[in-house]
């Protein structure tokens, strides 16, 4: 099955590449995406391996969640200081250091097999958090400096295909790699990273344009104050983003453990995480074709309810086939929710004008906050009720909160324009 899926996706991407190959800008976009795809493949393996390794060594889902959350704590701190530190950085340099951080992450992770110390795990998480932020900044800077305004939405869509494909394939192959040993797993990660570095070197001209971020120097405390001001008026979409972050954090922590346990029962059990990731590869095209431009907040809340219901349905049957089906259906609903929420954020960014940097920082920090807070909670729940029931509880929480939001979300989110105008 995985070979068929890989062949189909390769065919689609090849056809799309041939359609764009004559366009120099699209060639740059596709080369950039391919470099990051190789890096993301390495990260997809690490994303499955890290929580499994932490729990196997330390024996506690709660401790595993706490350690994983440290990665996002570092990422949150980076959100406050990176805009100032990296405002004259080039995309190529950021990608290079992102790849290096991924390599360091895997190096320290494999060494926890021999030296299972919490301090070593924390260093691993810190490096991993820096990797994510460097790659995120590289994405925004490349898109802002190389891609014309009229092509940015399409470019982000193509980039999304590569990213989701990597995080679909990574967890799919990782259980097999781990069964061959940590040395083999680490070797495969290094091969992907070396491939990314070589392609980056060969495509040097693609990333040579200066990528100056349009951000002024940031005072972290003032930035936090601005975020709180925006949150007071944008609370419905912030809550939706936090729920999405909690669901995603549950899958990539508790879900990795549960996937490994299911894989021990049947090879199909290894499809638990890929079943969550796969719909995101294809649903973006469908959502884009629907042309939704009104009622995005309400529709995102409805699809979030649907996603939560399917997670609750995991409690009805313990068979692997049933669980894969419910995860797949839940993820289809989530794959509609995500672009709708991103559309709401984009509308708000457009309304903010020069102050859009505050909104960009806030949206990035929301993801990090959910990953700081939720992994320990999910770990504690897994300890008390088991991995499968943890997803049931997350689904119930999602349904309850989304239903409440459905009734109290205002039709239009109004911003304090007069106060915002004093920020620059």
C-alpha positions, 0 to 999 in steps of 0.5 A: 500500500505504501508503495502505491501511495508513494507512486501516486504522489510522485506521479502527481508531483512530477506532472505538476513540476513538468507544468511549471518547469519552464517558469524560473520562479516555479523551478526555484520554488520546487527546488526549495520545497524538495530540499525541505522535503528531504529535511522533513523526511528526517524530521518525520522519522525523529517525530515518531522516534523521539516520544517512543525513545523517551518513554521506553527509557524513562517509562512514564508517559507524563515525563515524556510529555513534559520533555517533549513540551520543552521543545515548544518552550524553546520555540516560543522563546525563539518566536520572541527573539528570532525576528530581530536576530534573523532580520538580515538572514538569507533563506539558504543560511537558515535552511543550512542551519535548520538541517544542521540542527536536525542532524544534532537532534538525531545525534543527541537522541541516538546517544540517549540509548547509551546515556539515558539522562534527562539532561540529554533529552532536554538538549535534544528537545532544545535543538529540535525546537530551534530546527522548527523555528529556523525552518519556519523562518526560512519558509517565510523569508523565501516566500517573501523574497523569491515568490511574487505576491500573486503566486504565494498562495499557490506556492504555499499550497505546493509546499504543503504537499511536500511537508505533509507527504514527508510527515506521512511517509516518515512515521510509515517507515520508522517502525520498520527502521526501529526494528532494524536498530537505532544505528540503521534509523540514525543512518537513514536520517543522516542520508536524508539530511546529506541529500538535503545539504547536497541539493542545497549546495547544488541549487545555491543560486536559488537561495542567494537573494537577500531575505530581509524580514520586514520586521523592526526590532522587537521588545519581547515584553511589548510583543507579549502585550500586543499579543494579549491585546489581539487575543482579547478580540480574536479569542474564538479563532485562538481557541480553535487553534489551541484545540487543533494544537492539542489534537496534533500534539496528542497524535505526535506524542501519545499517538506515536506510542499507541502506533508502536503498540498497535504495530506489535499486534499487526503490521497495519497498526503502524498506519495509525499516524500515517492515517492521521497525516494522509488526508492533509496531502489531498484535502488542500486541493479540494478545499481550495476548489470550494472557494469558501470566502464567507462563514469560515469561522462557523464552518471551522467549528462545525468541522472541528465538532465532526473531527471530535465525534470520530475521535470519541468513536475510537471507544466503540471498537478496539479493532485496528481497522476501526481505529484506522477508519475513525482516525482517517475520518477525523483527519479528513474533517481536520484537514478542512478545519486547518485551511479555514482557520488559516484563511481567517488569520490571513483575513485578519493579517490583511486588515492589520496592515503594518502591524501584521507582524504582531499577528504572525508572531501570535499565530506561531506562538499559539502552536507552541503554547499548545505543544508546551501545555498539552503533551504532559497532560496527554501523557498523564491521561495516557498513564491513567486511562490508556492511549486509546482513551486519551484520544477519546477524552481529547475528542470529547473536549473538542466537541464540547468546546467547539459546540460552545464556540458555535453559539457564542462566536461573533459574526465579525471579529472587531479589532481595536484599530485605534490602539493598534495604530499606536504600536509602530 
